[in-house]
Amino acid sequence: MKDTLIFDTHLFVKKLKSVGFTEGQAEVQAEALSELIEGGLATKRDLKELEARLTRDIKELEARLTRDIKELEARLTRDIKELELRLSIRLGTIMTAGVAAIAVLIKLSSH
């Protein structure tokens, strides 16, 4: 149920006339203000509903971001482990080649 703002146009016209507005000026002002109130002002209930929707949307966003961060961390951890394994294999290959080269040099120098 939408809250209703009550605007007494008759009372507003009387107040405007009491400070010097003509009947026509006061009626135009009252009509314009009435249209504005009916068409565009938010009620307290509207604002509370908006706040509830924004709060829900923020919580959903936080949950998605938390999930995405955890997935990213898992991927990075997996990628780092794969990189460490590749580097270990390359280092092992380099060390094997180095030992083989030293063995060859020792054998050549002993002849």
C-alpha positions in Angstrom: 0.0 0.0 0.0 1.4 3.4 -1.0 1.5 6.1 1.5 -0.6 9.1 0.5 0.5 12.6 1.0 -2.4 14.9 1.9 -2.2 18.4 0.4 -5.1 20.7 1.1 -5.3 22.9 -2.0 -8.1 25.0 -0.6 -6.2 25.9 2.5 -3.1 26.6 0.4 -5.1 28.9 -1.9 -6.5 30.7 1.2 -2.9 31.2 2.6 -1.6 32.6 -0.7 -4.6 35.0 -1.0 -4.0 36.2 2.5 -0.5 37.4 1.5 -1.5 39.1 -1.6 -1.9 36.5 -4.4 -4.9 36.8 -6.7 -7.4 34.0 -6.8 -6.0 32.9 -10.2 -2.4 33.0 -9.1 -3.1 31.1 -5.9 -5.1 28.4 -7.8 -2.3 28.0 -10.4 0.3 27.6 -7.6 -1.9 25.1 -5.7 -2.5 23.1 -8.9 1.2 23.0 -9.8 2.2 22.0 -6.3 -0.5 19.4 -6.1 0.8 17.8 -9.4 4.3 17.8 -8.1 3.3 16.1 -4.9 1.2 13.5 -6.6 3.7 12.7 -9.3 7.1 13.0 -7.9 7.7 13.1 -4.2 8.9 10.0 -2.4 7.2 9.0 0.8 8.9 7.6 3.9 7.7 4.2 2.9 9.2 4.6 -0.6 12.5 5.5 1.0 12.4 2.5 3.4 11.6 0.2 0.5 14.5 1.6 -1.5 16.8 1.3 1.4 15.8 -2.4 1.9 16.4 -3.1 -1.8 19.7 -1.3 -1.8 20.8 -3.2 1.3 19.8 -6.5 -0.3 21.6 -5.6 -3.5 24.8 -4.7 -1.6 24.7 -8.0 0.3 24.3 -9.9 -2.9 27.2 -8.0 -4.5 29.4 -8.6 -1.4 28.6 -12.4 -1.7 29.4 -12.4 -5.4 32.7 -10.5 -4.8 33.7 -12.8 -2.0 33.0 -15.9 -4.2 34.9 -14.4 -7.1 37.9 -13.5 -4.9 38.0 -17.0 -3.5 37.9 -18.5 -7.0 40.7 -16.1 -8.1 42.8 -17.1 -5.1 42.3 -20.8 -5.9 43.3 -20.2 -9.5 46.3 -18.2 -8.5 47.4 -20.8 -6.0 47.1 -23.5 -8.7 49.0 -21.5 -11.2 51.8 -20.7 -8.7 52.1 -24.5 -7.9 52.3 -25.3 -11.6 54.9 -22.6 -12.2 56.9 -23.9 -9.2 56.8 -27.4 -10.7 58.0 -26.2 -14.1 60.8 -24.2 -12.5 61.9 -27.2 -10.5 62.0 -29.3 -13.6 64.0 -26.7 -15.5 66.4 -26.3 -12.5 66.8 -30.0 -12.4 67.5 -30.1 -16.1 70.1 -27.3 -15.8 71.8 -29.0 -12.8 71.9 -32.3 -14.7 73.4 -30.6 -17.7 75.9 -28.8 -15.4 77.0 -32.0 -13.7 77.3 -33.7 -17.0 79.4 -30.8 -18.3 81.7 -31.0 -15.3 82.0 -34.7 -15.7 83.0 -34.3 -19.3 85.6 -31.5 -18.3 87.0 -33.7 -15.6 87.3 -36.6 -18.0 88.9 -34.4 -20.6 91.4 -32.9 -18.2 92.5 -36.3 -16.9 93.6 -37.4 -20.4 
